[in-house]
Amino acid sequence: MFVSSSSPRLASSIVKHSSRGVLYSLKRRSLSYDSSAIGATRTALPRKSIRTVSSSSYEAASLLHSSRPAVDSESIEKLKVAYDALKLVSRLQNDRDIGFFLEIHRESLTDVPKNKVQVFVGQLDHSLGAKKAYDLVTLLLDDPLSSDSKVRVSIHKRDKNTHNRDYVCFEHPDSYTLGSSNISLPSPFLTRFKEGLILEESYASESLSRNLLADVPIFIVSPLLPPPGSSLPRSINPHALLVVDGSFDTSSPSTDKFREYAAKVYGFDPSRVFFVDISRALRGIQTLTTESSSANVVRAYQEDLLASGFTILSQSLNSTISLGARRLHGDALKSLLEHTLRFCESRLHAAKLEVLNVKAKAGTLHENALEEKERATLEILRGNSSSSLSDEQNRITLGIDRTVAEIKPLLDNLTFWRLPFVVDEISTRVDSAVDRAFAKEFENDLIFNTGKLSSLQSQLINKSNTLLASLPPPFQSFVLRNSLDQLKSSPSLPLTASSPLPSSPHVASSLPPPALLTPIRSRLTQLSYATRALHLSAQRALLTSFLSSAFSASGGAVFVAFETLDAAGGAAFGALGALIGIRWAVGSWVRARASWWSAFKRVGEGLGRDMQNSLEDVMQKQVCLIPEETCRGIKKLAEKRELEIEEAQDIVENLSKDKKDISEKSVEDK
């Protein structure tokens, strides 16, 4: 709307409205606003809409040729590729923003009328109040000198018919599109230009994303600007206008600095930033309406309108619309393409960060499991994690040494001369001594440590469940959960589970021992064979000494009877034979005990290796099994997702290069 500085020309500078009525047909959409970019939303699309926008991009492109032929075909082809890229990104992150962008692309290809310029007015900062965009649209549509009061009243009080509406579009009756749900309004602003015009007014922040469909978006902000770098929407359309609402002295250097600051904050060119006192401009119109015949009133109206800065905004808007629908449509599509590329890049970047975050969480769980495994190993084998014992002097070795110290007095007391009194109790005595020594040194502690490891296993399983529950939707795998549930219900997972072993003759329980006791029970079973051999050796030694004594005495008696030897010689012969037999029996018993100690030493040496191997096996296959499988499954999901992201990244990068070529070509054409 232009206003000259002289009041006599005021009437000729304002085009009067006709007396036609206003037909309101409002259109509601549930679109929302995202702070990352103007138009990026979190919108809950109905299923039907999602199915519609997910149709083939080539079908959408063919509709574009029929609905908007003024747009160059090269931009259409790139828009098709962007549509496909969006669908690919939607498989990576199926959020509401992507559904909205798919719908925006669909509407950009089908819904915009042929050869009409679409102007959007929206309010970014709602701290100004909810009516700044409403008032600016009123300034654009209203004619203060119109004689049709009904039209003017309908314009000023149209909010009564727009409750719970997100946005509304105005269109002149002469260029009204059949089948459209726009409002037919005979405003001179809508017929001022050679090509048709559609003015879209945003009532709520949820509909701000509609600016992506507009050829000339206008955004209203508060003069209380946030600091640069904050997450605020940024316009990409080169024809977008930023209106800072407030009273400013445009001739002041500080205003120019503030203009540059506002342009930096919102991502606009400084030439597209305007300072408009919307309230003062609206007050000027209302003043002229009350008494339009007075020259003073007309002069006050002109002063208010000029001082408000609205005329400068109107001139810039008119010159922008005069560029023509073809150029504005093409630039709008390029803007949408660039916005889509930025959106895809931001979503791919977010997907990459999501993968890194998930891998970091899995790595933390894996490291925690390894730390617990190392700590438990040191505690069981060396007594505590801070022990200074070497590998050769671990807890098992020291325990064997103490066991030897407890068993040695018993075996040392089993001399040959005591065998006749204890020969039938050797196995029982030795087995009991070994059981007491091993139970004292190993079994009690290992049973206690089994309980601690069982508690640790439960903690690691809970951590794994917590990690799985915290994963984002792309990593919620039912296959992984099912495989982990099967492992959790496996009978071999509890630490009390182990394969049955041949029980030692002196082990009363026939139940399989806990997993950590398996190597001890196995080695005791091996030692029991050596104990049986010791028992048999004692019996053979006694029998040998008895037989040798008997045969020697009998031989001496025979020699005396046949007068081969005299009585003294026969007695000496018998004594010598008995002595030789007893000496052999004593040596046999000593060798039997030495053989048993050798077997015990082998058992002790093997027990250290078996305990370490058994502990590693228990930690790997039971205690740390669930977290390790969880991390392994998450790693596979992350690798698969990285491949999908890489595939989408290639498409977006190629599209970005093509878009750059189109932009350079457009600059050359201009």
C-alpha positions as CSV (number, residue, x, y, z in Angstrom):
1,M,0.0,0.0,0.0
2,F,1.6,3.3,-1.1
3,V,0.9,6.6,0.5
4,S,2.1,9.9,-0.9
5,S,3.3,12.8,1.3
6,S,0.6,15.2,0.1
7,S,-2.9,14.8,1.4
8,P,-4.7,15.8,-1.9
9,R,-3.2,12.7,-3.5
10,L,-4.1,10.4,-0.7
11,A,-7.4,9.3,-2.2
12,S,-5.8,8.5,-5.6
13,S,-3.0,6.5,-3.9
14,I,-5.5,4.2,-2.1
15,V,-7.6,1.8,-4.1
16,K,-11.1,1.4,-2.8
17,H,-12.6,-2.0,-2.0
18,S,-15.8,-3.1,-3.8
19,S,-18.9,-3.8,-1.7
20,R,-18.8,-7.6,-2.2
21,G,-19.3,-9.7,0.8
22,V,-16.6,-11.9,2.3
23,L,-17.0,-15.6,2.1
24,Y,-15.0,-17.4,4.8
25,S,-14.0,-21.0,4.2
26,L,-11.2,-21.8,6.6
27,K,-8.8,-24.6,6.4
28,R,-7.3,-26.3,9.4
29,R,-4.0,-28.1,9.5
30,S,-2.2,-29.5,12.5
31,L,1.4,-28.5,11.6
32,S,4.0,-27.5,14.2
33,Y,7.1,-25.5,14.5
34,D,10.6,-26.7,15.0
35,S,13.4,-24.4,16.2
36,S,16.0,-25.8,13.9
37,A,14.6,-24.3,10.7
38,I,11.5,-22.5,9.5
39,G,9.2,-25.1,8.3
40,A,10.8,-28.1,10.1
41,T,8.0,-29.4,12.3
42,R,7.0,-32.1,14.6
43,T,3.6,-32.8,13.2
44,A,1.3,-35.8,13.8
45,L,0.2,-36.7,10.4
46,P,-2.9,-38.9,9.9
47,R,-2.2,-42.3,8.4
48,K,-4.0,-41.5,5.3
49,S,-1.8,-38.4,4.7
50,I,1.3,-40.4,5.3
51,R,0.2,-43.0,2.7
52,T,-0.5,-40.1,0.3
53,V,2.8,-38.4,0.6
54,S,4.8,-41.7,0.4
55,S,3.6,-42.3,-3.2
56,S,6.0,-42.2,-6.1
57,S,7.9,-39.0,-6.6
58,Y,7.7,-39.5,-10.3
59,E,3.9,-39.4,-10.0
60,A,4.2,-36.2,-8.0
61,A,6.5,-34.7,-10.6
62,S,4.1,-35.5,-13.4
63,L,1.4,-33.7,-11.4
64,L,3.7,-30.7,-11.1
65,H,4.0,-30.4,-14.9
66,S,0.3,-30.1,-15.2
67,S,-0.3,-27.8,-12.2
68,R,2.6,-25.4,-12.4
69,P,4.3,-25.4,-15.8
70,A,6.0,-22.0,-15.1
71,V,8.7,-23.8,-13.0
72,D,11.8,-24.9,-14.8
73,S,12.0,-28.7,-15.4
74,E,15.5,-28.9,-14.0
75,S,14.3,-27.8,-10.5
76,I,11.5,-30.3,-10.8
77,E,13.9,-33.2,-11.4
78,K,16.0,-32.2,-8.4
79,L,12.8,-31.9,-6.4
80,K,12.0,-35.5,-7.4
81,V,15.4,-36.6,-6.1
82,A,14.9,-34.6,-2.9
83,Y,11.6,-36.4,-2.5
84,D,13.3,-39.7,-2.9
85,A,16.1,-38.6,-0.5
86,L,13.4,-37.7,2.1
87,K,11.8,-41.1,1.8
88,L,15.2,-42.7,2.3
89,V,15.9,-40.6,5.3
90,S,12.4,-41.4,6.7
91,R,13.5,-45.0,6.9
92,L,16.4,-43.9,9.1
93,Q,14.5,-41.6,11.3
94,N,10.7,-42.0,11.0
95,D,9.8,-38.9,12.9
96,R,7.0,-36.4,12.4
97,D,9.3,-33.8,10.8
98,I,10.1,-36.0,7.9
99,G,6.4,-36.8,7.4
100,F,5.7,-33.1,7.3
101,F,8.5,-32.5,4.7
102,L,7.1,-35.3,2.6
103,E,3.7,-33.6,2.7
104,I,5.2,-30.2,2.0
105,H,6.9,-31.6,-1.1
106,R,3.7,-33.2,-2.2
107,E,1.8,-29.9,-1.8
108,S,4.6,-28.0,-3.6
109,L,4.1,-30.3,-6.5
110,T,0.3,-30.3,-6.6
111,D,-1.4,-27.7,-4.5
112,V,0.0,-24.3,-5.6
113,P,-2.3,-22.7,-8.3
114,K,-0.9,-21.9,-11.7
115,N,0.6,-18.4,-12.2
116,K,-0.2,-17.1,-8.8
117,V,2.2,-15.6,-6.3
118,Q,1.7,-16.8,-2.7
119,V,2.6,-14.4,0.2
120,F,2.9,-15.8,3.7
121,V,2.7,-13.7,6.9
122,G,3.7,-15.3,10.2
123,Q,4.8,-14.3,13.6
124,L,7.9,-15.9,15.0
125,D,8.0,-14.3,18.4
126,H,4.7,-14.7,20.2
127,S,5.9,-12.6,23.1
128,L,4.6,-9.7,21.0
129,G,1.1,-10.9,21.4
130,A,-1.0,-13.1,19.2
131,K,-2.2,-10.4,16.8
132,K,0.8,-8.9,15.2
133,A,0.6,-11.1,12.0
134,Y,-3.2,-10.5,12.1
135,D,-2.7,-6.7,12.2
136,L,-0.1,-6.7,9.4
137,V,-2.5,-8.6,7.2
138,T,-5.2,-6.1,8.1
139,L,-2.8,-3.3,6.9
140,L,-2.2,-5.1,3.6
141,L,-5.9,-5.9,2.9
142,D,-7.7,-2.9,4.3
143,D,-8.6,0.3,2.3
144,P,-9.3,3.1,4.8
145,L,-11.2,5.2,2.2
146,S,-13.4,2.4,1.1
147,S,-17.1,3.1,1.2
148,D,-18.0,-0.6,1.7
149,S,-18.1,-0.8,5.5
150,K,-19.2,-4.4,5.5
151,V,-16.0,-5.5,3.8
152,R,-13.9,-3.4,6.1
153,V,-15.7,-4.7,9.2
154,S,-15.2,-8.3,8.0
155,I,-11.5,-7.6,7.5
156,H,-11.0,-6.1,11.0
157,K,-13.2,-8.6,12.8
158,R,-12.3,-11.8,10.8
159,D,-10.8,-13.3,14.0
160,K,-14.3,-14.1,15.2
161,N,-14.6,-16.7,12.5
162,T,-11.1,-18.1,12.9
163,H,-11.2,-19.7,16.4
164,N,-9.1,-22.8,16.6
165,R,-7.7,-22.2,13.1
166,D,-4.1,-22.5,12.2
167,Y,-4.0,-20.4,9.0
168,V,-6.2,-18.9,6.4
169,C,-5.7,-17.9,2.7
170,F,-7.2,-14.9,0.9
171,E,-7.8,-14.7,-2.8
172,H,-9.6,-12.2,-5.1
173,P,-12.9,-13.4,-6.5
174,D,-11.9,-12.6,-10.1
175,S,-9.0,-15.0,-9.9
176,Y,-10.5,-17.5,-7.4
177,T,-9.5,-21.1,-8.0
178,L,-12.4,-23.5,-8.4
179,G,-12.4,-26.2,-5.7
180,S,-10.1,-24.1,-3.4
181,S,-10.8,-23.6,0.2
182,N,-9.3,-20.1,0.2
183,I,-11.3,-17.0,1.2
184,S,-12.7,-15.0,-1.6
185,L,-12.0,-11.3,-0.7
186,P,-12.3,-8.3,-3.1
187,S,-9.2,-6.5,-1.7
188,P,-7.3,-4.2,-4.1
189,F,-4.1,-5.6,-2.7
190,L,-5.0,-9.0,-4.3
191,T,-5.5,-7.4,-7.8
192,R,-2.7,-4.9,-7.8
193,F,-0.4,-7.1,-9.8
194,K,-0.4,-8.6,-13.3
195,E,-0.5,-12.1,-11.9
196,G,-2.8,-13.5,-9.3
197,L,-2.0,-13.3,-5.6
198,I,-2.8,-15.4,-2.6
199,L,-2.2,-14.0,0.9
200,E,-1.8,-16.6,3.6
201,E,-2.1,-15.6,7.3
202,S,-0.7,-17.7,10.1
203,Y,-2.7,-17.7,13.3
204,A,-0.5,-20.1,15.3
205,S,3.1,-21.2,15.6
206,E,2.0,-24.6,14.5
207,S,1.4,-23.3,11.0
208,L,4.6,-21.3,10.6
209,S,6.0,-24.1,8.5
210,R,3.6,-23.2,5.7
211,N,6.2,-20.6,4.7
212,L,8.0,-23.3,2.8
213,L,5.1,-23.3,0.3
214,A,5.1,-19.5,-0.1
215,D,6.9,-17.5,-2.8
216,V,7.3,-14.4,-0.5
217,P,7.3,-15.3,3.2
218,I,7.1,-12.4,5.8
219,F,8.1,-13.0,9.4
220,I,7.4,-10.7,12.3
221,V,9.8,-10.7,15.3
222,S,10.2,-8.8,18.5
223,P,13.0,-6.2,18.9
224,L,14.1,-8.2,22.0
225,L,16.4,-10.4,19.8
226,P,18.1,-13.5,21.2
227,P,21.9,-13.8,21.0
228,P,23.5,-15.0,17.8
229,G,24.0,-18.8,17.5
230,S,20.8,-19.6,19.4
231,S,18.5,-22.3,17.9
232,L,16.2,-20.0,16.1
233,P,14.5,-20.4,12.7
234,R,16.4,-19.2,9.7
235,S,14.9,-18.3,6.3
236,I,16.4,-19.6,3.1
237,N,14.1,-18.1,0.6
238,P,15.9,-15.1,-0.9
239,H,12.6,-13.2,-1.2
240,A,11.7,-13.5,2.5
241,L,11.1,-10.4,4.5
242,L,11.8,-9.9,8.2
243,V,9.7,-7.4,10.1
244,V,11.0,-6.2,13.4
245,D,8.0,-4.7,15.3
246,G,8.7,-1.6,17.1
247,S,9.3,2.2,16.9
248,F,12.7,2.9,15.4
249,D,14.5,6.0,14.0
250,T,15.6,4.7,10.6
251,S,18.0,7.7,10.2
252,S,20.0,6.7,13.3
253,P,23.3,4.8,12.8
254,S,22.4,2.6,15.8
255,T,19.3,1.4,13.8
256,D,21.5,0.3,11.0
257,K,23.7,-1.6,13.4
258,F,20.6,-3.2,15.0
259,R,19.4,-4.1,11.5
260,E,22.7,-6.0,10.8
261,Y,22.4,-7.7,14.2
262,A,18.9,-8.8,13.5
263,A,19.9,-10.1,10.1
264,K,22.7,-12.0,11.6
265,V,20.5,-13.6,14.3
266,Y,17.8,-14.7,11.9
267,G,19.9,-15.4,8.8
268,F,18.6,-12.6,6.6
269,D,20.3,-10.2,4.3
270,P,20.2,-6.7,5.9
271,S,18.3,-5.3,2.9
272,R,15.4,-7.7,3.7
273,V,15.0,-6.5,7.3
274,F,12.4,-3.8,8.0
275,F,11.4,-1.9,11.1
276,V,7.6,-1.4,11.3
277,D,5.6,-0.1,14.1
278,I,2.5,-2.2,13.3
279,S,0.4,-0.7,16.1
280,R,1.0,2.9,15.0
281,A,0.2,2.1,11.3
282,L,-3.0,0.4,12.4
283,R,-3.9,3.3,14.6
284,G,-3.4,5.6,11.6
285,I,-5.9,3.6,9.6
286,Q,-8.4,3.7,12.4
287,T,-8.0,7.4,12.8
288,L,-8.7,8.0,9.1
289,T,-11.7,5.7,9.3
290,T,-13.4,7.8,12.0
291,E,-13.1,11.1,10.1
292,S,-11.8,10.8,6.6
293,S,-12.9,14.3,5.4
294,S,-10.7,16.3,7.7
295,A,-7.3,17.4,6.3
296,N,-5.7,17.2,9.7
297,V,-6.9,13.6,10.1
298,V,-5.5,12.7,6.7
299,R,-2.2,14.4,7.6
300,A,-2.1,12.5,10.9
301,Y,-2.8,9.3,9.0
302,Q,0.0,9.9,6.6
303,E,2.4,10.8,9.4
304,D,1.5,7.6,11.3
305,L,1.9,5.5,8.2
306,L,5.2,7.0,7.2
307,A,6.7,7.0,10.7
308,S,5.6,3.4,11.3
309,G,7.8,2.2,8.4
310,F,4.9,0.3,6.7
311,T,5.3,2.2,3.4
312,I,8.9,1.0,3.0
313,L,7.8,-2.6,3.7
314,S,5.0,-2.2,1.2
315,Q,7.3,-0.9,-1.5
316,S,9.7,-3.8,-1.0
317,L,6.9,-6.3,-1.0
318,N,5.4,-4.8,-4.2
319,S,8.8,-4.8,-6.0
320,T,9.3,-8.4,-4.9
321,I,5.9,-9.6,-6.2
322,S,6.5,-7.7,-9.5
323,L,9.4,-10.1,-10.3
324,G,6.7,-12.5,-11.6
325,A,5.3,-15.8,-10.7
326,R,7.8,-17.8,-12.8
327,R,10.9,-16.4,-11.0
328,L,9.3,-16.5,-7.6
329,H,8.1,-20.1,-8.0
330,G,11.5,-21.2,-9.2
331,D,13.3,-19.4,-6.3
332,A,10.8,-20.8,-3.9
333,L,11.4,-24.4,-5.2
334,K,15.1,-23.9,-5.0
335,S,14.6,-22.6,-1.4
336,L,12.5,-25.6,-0.6
337,L,15.2,-27.9,-2.1
338,E,17.9,-26.2,-0.1
339,H,15.8,-26.4,3.0
340,T,15.2,-30.0,2.4
341,L,18.9,-30.6,1.9
342,R,19.7,-28.9,5.1
343,F,17.0,-30.9,6.8
344,C,18.3,-34.2,5.4
345,E,21.9,-33.2,6.4
346,S,20.8,-32.3,9.9
347,R,18.8,-35.6,10.2
348,L,21.7,-37.6,8.9
349,H,24.0,-35.8,11.3
350,A,21.6,-36.5,14.1
351,A,21.5,-40.2,13.0
352,K,25.3,-40.4,13.0
353,L,25.4,-38.8,16.5
354,E,22.7,-41.3,17.5
355,V,24.8,-44.2,16.3
356,L,27.9,-42.8,18.1
357,N,25.9,-42.4,21.3
358,V,24.6,-46.0,21.1
359,K,28.0,-47.4,20.4
360,A,29.4,-45.3,23.3
361,K,26.7,-46.8,25.6
362,A,27.5,-50.3,24.4
363,G,31.2,-49.6,24.8
364,T,30.6,-48.4,28.4
365,L,28.7,-51.6,29.2
366,H,31.4,-53.7,27.6
367,E,34.2,-51.9,29.5
368,N,32.2,-52.3,32.7
369,A,31.9,-56.0,32.2
370,L,35.6,-56.3,31.5
371,E,36.5,-54.4,34.6
372,E,34.2,-56.5,36.8
373,K,35.7,-59.6,35.2
374,E,39.2,-58.6,35.9
375,R,38.4,-57.5,39.5
376,A,36.6,-60.7,40.2
377,T,39.4,-62.8,38.8
378,L,42.0,-61.0,40.9
379,E,39.8,-61.2,44.0
380,I,39.2,-65.0,43.6
381,L,42.7,-66.0,42.6
382,R,44.7,-63.5,44.7
383,G,42.3,-62.7,47.6
384,N,41.8,-59.1,46.7
385,S,42.3,-56.8,43.7
386,S,45.2,-54.9,45.4
387,S,47.2,-58.0,46.3
388,S,50.9,-57.8,45.4
389,L,51.2,-61.6,44.8
390,S,52.7,-62.6,41.5
391,D,51.0,-65.1,39.1
392,E,53.3,-67.8,40.4
393,Q,52.3,-67.0,44.0
394,N,48.6,-66.7,43.6
395,R,46.0,-67.7,46.1
396,I,45.7,-71.2,44.8
397,T,49.4,-71.9,45.1
398,L,49.5,-70.6,48.7
399,G,46.3,-72.6,49.5
400,I,48.0,-75.8,48.2
401,D,51.0,-75.1,50.4
402,R,48.8,-74.7,53.5
403,T,47.0,-77.9,52.5
404,V,50.3,-79.7,52.3
405,A,51.2,-78.4,55.8
406,E,47.9,-79.8,57.2
407,I,48.1,-83.2,55.5
408,K,51.8,-83.9,55.9
409,P,51.6,-84.7,59.7
410,L,49.0,-87.3,59.0
411,L,51.0,-89.1,56.3
412,D,54.3,-88.7,58.3
413,N,52.5,-90.4,61.2
414,L,51.5,-93.4,59.0
415,T,54.8,-95.2,59.4
416,F,55.3,-98.8,58.5
417,W,55.3,-99.9,62.1
418,R,51.8,-98.4,62.6
419,L,50.4,-99.9,59.4
420,P,49.1,-103.1,61.2
421,F,46.9,-101.0,63.3
422,V,45.5,-98.5,60.7
423,V,45.9,-100.3,57.4
424,D,42.1,-100.5,56.9
425,E,41.6,-96.8,57.7
426,I,44.3,-95.3,55.4
427,S,41.8,-94.2,52.7
428,T,39.3,-92.9,55.1
429,R,41.9,-90.9,57.1
430,V,43.7,-89.5,54.0
431,D,40.4,-88.6,52.3
432,S,39.0,-86.9,55.3
433,A,42.2,-84.9,55.8
434,V,42.3,-83.8,52.2
435,D,38.6,-82.9,52.3
436,R,39.0,-80.8,55.5
437,A,42.1,-79.1,54.1
438,F,40.6,-78.3,50.7
439,A,37.3,-77.2,52.2
440,K,39.1,-74.9,54.6
441,E,41.3,-73.4,52.0
442,F,39.1,-73.3,48.9
443,E,35.6,-74.6,48.9
444,N,34.1,-72.3,51.5
445,D,35.6,-69.2,49.9
446,L,34.6,-70.4,46.4
447,I,31.0,-71.0,47.5
448,F,31.0,-67.4,49.0
449,N,32.5,-66.0,45.7
450,T,29.9,-67.9,43.7
451,G,27.2,-66.0,45.5
452,K,29.1,-62.7,44.8
453,L,29.5,-63.6,41.1
454,S,25.8,-64.5,41.0
455,S,25.0,-61.0,42.3
456,L,27.4,-59.5,39.8
457,Q,25.7,-61.4,37.0
458,S,22.3,-60.0,38.1
459,Q,23.7,-56.5,38.1
460,L,25.2,-56.9,34.6
461,I,21.9,-58.3,33.3
462,N,20.0,-55.4,34.8
463,K,22.5,-52.9,33.2
464,S,22.0,-54.7,29.8
465,N,18.2,-54.4,30.2
466,T,18.5,-50.8,31.1
467,L,20.7,-50.2,28.0
468,L,18.2,-51.9,25.7
469,A,15.3,-49.9,27.1
470,S,17.2,-46.6,26.6
471,L,18.0,-47.3,23.0
472,P,16.3,-45.1,20.4
473,P,13.6,-46.8,18.2
474,P,15.9,-47.7,15.3
475,F,17.9,-49.9,17.7
476,Q,14.9,-51.6,19.3
477,S,15.4,-55.1,17.8
478,F,12.9,-57.8,18.7
479,V,15.3,-60.4,17.3
480,L,18.0,-59.2,19.7
481,R,15.6,-59.2,22.6
482,N,14.3,-62.6,21.8
483,S,17.9,-64.1,21.5
484,L,18.8,-62.5,24.9
485,D,15.6,-63.8,26.5
486,Q,16.5,-67.3,25.3
487,L,20.0,-67.0,26.9
488,K,18.5,-65.7,30.2
489,S,16.1,-68.7,30.4
490,S,18.9,-71.2,29.5
491,P,19.5,-73.7,32.3
492,S,23.3,-73.3,31.9
493,L,23.3,-69.6,32.8
494,P,23.0,-69.8,36.6
495,L,26.4,-70.2,38.4
496,T,25.2,-73.3,40.2
497,A,24.9,-75.1,36.9
498,S,27.7,-77.4,35.8
499,S,28.0,-80.7,34.1
500,P,27.8,-83.7,36.5
501,L,31.2,-85.2,37.3
502,P,32.2,-88.6,38.5
503,S,31.9,-88.2,42.2
504,S,34.9,-89.0,44.4
505,P,34.3,-92.0,46.7
506,H,34.5,-89.7,49.7
507,V,32.1,-87.1,48.3
508,A,28.7,-87.9,49.7
509,S,26.6,-85.5,47.5
510,S,25.6,-86.7,44.1
511,L,24.4,-83.2,43.0
512,P,26.6,-81.3,40.5
513,P,28.8,-78.8,42.3
514,P,28.8,-75.1,41.6
515,A,30.8,-74.1,38.5
516,L,33.7,-72.7,40.5
517,L,34.0,-75.9,42.5
518,T,34.2,-78.1,39.4
519,P,38.0,-78.1,39.1
520,I,38.5,-78.9,42.8
521,R,36.0,-81.8,42.6
522,S,37.7,-83.0,39.5
523,R,41.2,-82.8,40.9
524,L,40.0,-84.5,44.2
525,T,38.6,-87.3,42.1
526,Q,42.0,-87.7,40.4
527,L,43.7,-87.7,43.9
528,S,41.3,-90.3,45.1
529,Y,42.9,-92.8,42.7
530,A,46.3,-92.1,44.2
531,T,44.8,-92.6,47.7
532,R,43.4,-96.0,46.6
533,A,46.9,-96.9,45.3
534,L,48.4,-95.8,48.7
535,H,45.9,-98.0,50.5
536,L,46.7,-101.0,48.3
537,S,50.5,-100.3,48.8
538,A,50.1,-100.4,52.5
539,Q,48.2,-103.7,52.3
540,R,50.8,-105.2,50.0
541,A,53.6,-104.1,52.3
542,L,52.1,-105.7,55.3
543,L,51.3,-108.9,53.4
544,T,54.8,-109.0,52.0
545,S,56.5,-108.5,55.4
546,F,54.2,-111.2,56.9
547,L,54.8,-113.7,54.1
548,S,58.6,-113.0,54.0
549,S,58.8,-113.6,57.8
550,A,56.7,-116.7,57.6
551,F,58.6,-118.2,54.7
552,S,62.0,-117.3,56.3
553,A,61.1,-119.0,59.6
554,S,59.7,-122.0,57.7
555,G,62.9,-122.3,55.6
556,G,65.1,-122.0,58.7
557,A,63.1,-124.8,60.4
558,V,63.4,-127.0,57.3
559,F,67.2,-126.5,57.2
560,V,67.5,-127.4,60.9
561,A,65.2,-130.4,60.4
562,F,67.4,-131.8,57.6
563,E,70.5,-131.0,59.7
564,T,71.6,-128.6,56.9
565,L,72.0,-126.0,59.5
566,D,72.2,-126.1,63.2
567,A,69.6,-124.4,65.4
568,A,71.5,-121.1,65.6
569,G,72.0,-121.1,61.8
570,G,68.4,-121.8,61.1
571,A,67.3,-119.0,63.4
572,A,69.7,-116.7,61.7
573,F,68.4,-117.7,58.3
574,G,64.8,-117.1,59.3
575,A,65.7,-113.8,60.9
576,L,67.6,-112.7,57.8
577,G,64.8,-113.6,55.5
578,A,62.3,-111.8,57.7
579,L,64.5,-108.8,57.8
580,I,64.9,-108.7,54.1
581,G,61.1,-109.0,53.6
582,I,60.4,-106.3,56.1
583,R,63.1,-104.0,54.6
584,W,61.5,-104.4,51.2
585,A,58.0,-103.7,52.6
586,V,59.3,-100.6,54.4
587,G,60.9,-99.3,51.2
588,S,57.7,-100.1,49.2
589,W,55.6,-98.1,51.7
590,V,58.0,-95.2,51.5
591,R,57.9,-95.2,47.7
592,A,54.0,-95.4,47.9
593,R,53.9,-92.3,50.1
594,A,56.3,-90.5,47.8
595,S,54.1,-91.5,44.8
596,W,51.1,-90.1,46.6
597,W,52.9,-86.8,47.3
598,S,53.9,-86.6,43.6
599,A,50.2,-87.1,42.6
600,F,49.2,-84.5,45.1
601,K,51.8,-82.1,43.7
602,R,50.4,-82.7,40.2
603,V,46.9,-82.1,41.4
604,G,48.0,-78.8,43.1
605,E,49.8,-77.6,39.9
606,G,46.9,-78.5,37.7
607,L,44.4,-77.0,40.1
608,G,45.8,-73.5,39.6
609,R,45.5,-73.8,35.9
610,D,42.1,-75.4,36.1
611,M,40.8,-72.7,38.5
612,Q,42.0,-69.9,36.2
613,N,40.5,-71.6,33.1
614,S,37.3,-72.4,35.0
615,L,37.0,-68.9,36.3
616,E,37.5,-67.4,32.8
617,D,35.0,-69.8,31.4
618,V,32.4,-68.9,34.1
619,M,32.9,-65.2,33.6
620,Q,32.7,-65.5,29.8
621,K,29.9,-68.0,29.5
622,Q,27.8,-67.1,32.5
623,V,28.5,-63.9,34.4
624,C,29.4,-61.7,31.4
625,L,27.4,-63.6,28.7
626,I,24.3,-61.3,28.6
627,P,26.2,-58.0,28.5
628,E,28.6,-59.3,25.9
629,E,25.8,-60.6,23.7
630,T,24.0,-57.3,24.2
631,C,27.0,-55.3,23.1
632,R,27.6,-57.6,20.1
633,G,24.0,-57.3,19.0
634,I,24.0,-53.6,19.3
635,K,27.3,-53.4,17.4
636,K,25.7,-55.3,14.5
637,L,22.7,-53.0,14.5
638,A,25.0,-49.9,14.5
639,E,27.0,-51.3,11.6
640,K,23.9,-51.9,9.6
641,R,22.6,-48.4,10.4
642,E,25.9,-46.8,9.4
643,L,25.6,-48.5,6.0
644,E,22.1,-47.1,5.6
645,I,23.3,-43.6,6.7
646,E,26.1,-43.8,4.2
647,E,23.8,-44.7,1.4
648,A,21.5,-41.8,2.2
649,Q,24.5,-39.5,2.6
650,D,25.7,-40.3,-0.9
651,I,22.3,-39.3,-2.4
652,V,22.1,-36.1,-0.4
653,E,25.7,-35.1,-1.3
654,N,25.0,-35.8,-5.0
655,L,21.8,-33.8,-4.8
656,S,23.7,-31.0,-3.1
657,K,26.2,-30.8,-5.9
658,D,23.4,-30.8,-8.5
659,K,21.7,-28.0,-6.6
660,K,24.8,-26.0,-6.6
661,D,25.1,-26.4,-10.4
662,I,21.5,-25.3,-10.8
663,S,22.1,-22.2,-8.6
664,E,25.2,-21.2,-10.6
665,K,23.3,-21.7,-13.8
666,S,20.4,-19.6,-12.5
667,V,22.8,-16.8,-11.6
668,E,24.3,-16.9,-15.1
669,D,20.8,-16.8,-16.6
670,K,19.9,-13.8,-14.5
